[in-house]
Amino acid sequence: MQRKDMTEKILYGSLWKSILFVALPLMLNNLIQTLYNLADALWVGRLGPEEFAATSFVWPVLFLFISVGIGVSMAGTSILSQLIGASKYKDASEFASLIYRLALGFALLIAALGYFVTPSLIHWMGARGHFARLSADYLQILFLGMPFQFLAFATNAVFQAQGITMLTTTLSAVSAGLNMVLNPFFIFSRIPGTQIAGLGWGVAGAAWATVLAQGVLVVIGFLFVRYKSVHITVQWRRVPWNKERIFLIGRIGIPSAIGQSGAAFGFIILNGIIAAFGTDTLAAFGLVNRVSGIGMLPAMGIGAALTTVVGQNIGRGQIPRAKDSLRWGFLMTLAVTVTLTIPLYLFDYPILNFFMPAERTSPVMVLALHFLLYAVFLNPLMGFFSVLQGFFQGTGHTRYSMMMEVIRLWGIRLPMIWILQALHAWTRDGIWYAMIVSNLLVVVLGLWFYRNGKWKTRVMKEELSDNPVLLEIGKEVE
């Protein structure tokens, strides 16, 4: 399938094949991104449980700030895919240019803010002493790489909206490969298993390796946008600031950012609760989340593919085809999550031991093996959640995905935990009970949002383009 045919395939070809073609590179991309993060964990885990726990501990904080960039990127994918579906390539190019500018501007502000508030935030989360210093060092360095992260999000939006997902996967592969090579050199004074001297920067070295790899990704990404993009051409100087277009990006992107940041803040609270059980529990929880997350990668890829497929079909005014996309998304996700979750159950210790070498009887490993049983039941529900998120983002009605994100943590999971604590019935296992129940209920909520049909309301104004766009606020496509 040629890249130039991708939009035609999405609009008129076999739906399951189109979803699969867009999703497969995204699945691989998600795997690469996971390896990108695990590259830190694999090497940092050799420094000790405290260093390993520090990298897991700060992730929700980082994600809280990254959520702004994700919001801009999600708005970009939704808007650009709908404009491409409507054959409005000039407007799509102008929107893409604005998205890059907004991403860079927000990134610079967030990098400065995050760097300076990190020590206070780490202390507020309950970290103390050496563990707090490790966490703060790691997080502050990652904040310095925030502009690279946000610009990479914008590049992903440009290619994902066009269905050209293999290019973003190629970018991730190059960046992840570089990160894996740099990690041992930056972390250790002598690279394990060799006589090669390293910098010996410890946890901070893992963060610097990540930032450098992100910078390389951005440079190559700009070259890809210039020479490999089919429908979109990014111009930095010639596109004027358009208030209506910025408003539209905000109207679609802000709910996404609120949903992502609300979830991230909820996970900060959750990490603080888990930390009360001790470093071993926190390390085991982080290890299981990382490992079970690998089984979630295909579902996340399918959900992201739905954003493109649904967006382009809504841009063309093909609501029935958008509905069919969701049905295929559910079927494909169910099949793949069940298939990939089985090995986690059958080969639990070898898999966990690969990512954090430890004796089977060690406190961290005993807890991790126990926690992994819950993850086996959790993954299919998480898959359905990802599919619904991708669908609503493709429609441009990101308020639904926002509500699902926020209600899942703040309306169900955290209140359930607080009630259990008040009843003196709170245990380590309660974390997983709350996660399973909250995901089940929020999937039911998402299906109700779908059934009420309000997502069919068009989200774009025709005044945003010199030529009438197929979409207009307040009217349905059917």
NORSULSUL-V870030 format. One record per backbone hydrogen bond with DSSP energy under -0.5 kcal/mol. CO is the residue of the C=O (numbers start at 1). NH is the residue of the N-H. If there is no record, write none. Layout:
co=<CO/CO>
nh=<NH/NH>
This chain:
co=<2/3/5/6/7/8/8/9/14/15/16/17/18/19/20/21/22/23/24/25/26/27/28/29/30/31/32/33/34/35/36/37/37/38/39/40/41/43/44/44/48/49/50/51/52/53/54/56/56/58/59/60/61/62/62/63/65/65/66/66/67/68/69/70/71/72/73/74/75/76/77/78/79/80/81/82/83/84/87/88/89/90/91/92/93/94/95/96/97/98/99/100/101/102/103/104/105/106/107/108/109/110/111/112/113/114/117/118/119/120/121/122/123/128/128/129/130/131/132/133/134/135/136/137/138/139/140/141/142/143/145/146/147/148/149/150/151/152/153/154/155/156/157/158/159/159/160/163/164/164/165/166/167/168/169/170/171/172/173/174/175/176/177/178/179/180/181/182/183/184/185/185/186/187/188/189/191/196/201/202/202/203/204/205/206/207/208/209/210/211/212/213/214/215/216/217/218/219/220/221/222/223/224/224/225/238/240/241/242/243/244/245/246/247/248/249/250/252/253/254/255/256/257/258/259/260/261/262/263/264/265/266/267/268/269/270/271/272/273/274/275/278/279/280/281/282/283/284/285/286/287/288/289/290/291/291/292/292/293/293/294/296/297/298/299/300/301/302/303/304/305/306/306/307/308/309/310/311/312/313/314/317/318/319/320/321/322/323/324/325/326/327/328/329/330/331/332/333/334/335/336/337/338/339/340/341/342/342/343/345/347/348/349/350/351/352/359/362/363/364/365/366/367/368/369/370/370/371/371/372/373/374/374/375/377/378/379/380/381/382/383/384/385/386/387/388/389/390/391/392/392/396/397/397/398/399/400/401/402/403/404/405/406/406/407/407/408/409/412/413/414/415/416/417/418/419/420/420/421/427/427/428/428/429/429/430/431/432/433/434/435/436/437/438/439/440/441/442/443/444/445/446/447/448/449/450/453/454/456/458/461/462/472/475>
nh=<5/6/9/10/11/12/13/13/18/19/20/21/22/23/24/25/26/27/28/29/30/31/32/33/34/35/36/37/38/39/40/40/41/42/43/44/45/46/47/48/52/53/54/55/56/57/58/59/60/62/63/64/65/65/66/67/68/69/69/70/71/72/73/74/75/76/77/78/79/80/81/82/83/84/85/86/88/87/89/92/93/94/95/96/97/98/99/100/101/102/103/104/105/106/107/108/109/110/111/112/113/114/115/116/117/118/121/122/123/124/125/127/126/131/132/133/134/135/136/137/138/139/140/141/142/143/144/145/145/146/149/150/151/152/153/154/155/156/157/158/159/160/161/162/163/164/163/165/167/168/169/170/171/172/173/174/175/176/177/178/179/180/181/182/183/184/185/186/187/188/199/200/201/202/200/198/194/191/204/205/206/207/208/209/210/211/212/213/214/215/216/217/218/219/220/221/222/223/224/225/226/227/228/229/229/240/242/243/246/247/248/249/250/251/252/253/254/256/257/258/259/260/261/262/263/264/265/266/267/268/269/270/271/272/273/274/275/276/276/277/278/282/283/284/285/286/287/288/289/290/291/292/293/294/294/295/295/296/296/297/297/300/301/302/303/304/305/306/307/308/309/310/311/311/312/313/314/315/316/318/317/319/322/323/324/325/326/327/328/329/330/331/332/333/334/335/336/337/338/339/340/341/342/343/344/345/345/346/347/348/351/352/353/354/355/356/362/366/367/368/369/370/371/372/373/373/374/374/375/376/377/377/378/379/381/382/383/384/385/386/387/388/389/390/391/392/393/394/395/396/397/398/400/401/402/403/404/405/406/407/408/409/410/411/411/412/413/414/416/417/418/419/420/421/422/423/425/426/424/430/431/431/432/432/433/434/435/436/437/438/439/440/441/442/443/444/445/446/447/448/449/450/451/452/453/453/456/457/477/474/464/465/475/458>
